[in-house]
Amino acid sequence: MVGACIVNPENKIVGIGYNGMPNGCDDDLLPWARSASNKLDTKYLYGIKDVIYMSDKYHDTPEMAASRRLFDLAGIEYKQFAPKCRKIVIDFDSINHSGMNQETK
């Protein structure tokens, strides 16, 4: 297992990461191996292949140039989303099939 800590020029932590399960998920309850008969137990098959983004407002910033370079080196395709409509209305009542309480929690 590997962890990482990203710091800014002032040595303040701006990001942390760990290649384990998310908080609250016990590694012992969710199998995780390099090889297994069930591919879902390996967790190594998954990775980012495509990135679709909505806005390219910061295209010319060094951070975005660095991100594009990393994507290119990793063979990750990226493209801006081209919506067919400028407005989307979601009727949550029509998609709430779980029988959940309609009240906001």
Secondary structure, 3 states (H helix, E strand, C coil): CCEEEEECCCCCEEEEEECCCCCCCCCCCCCCCCCCCCHHHCCCCCCCCEEEECCCCCCCCHHHHHHHHHHHHHCCEEEECCCCCCCCCCCHHHHCCCCCCCCCC
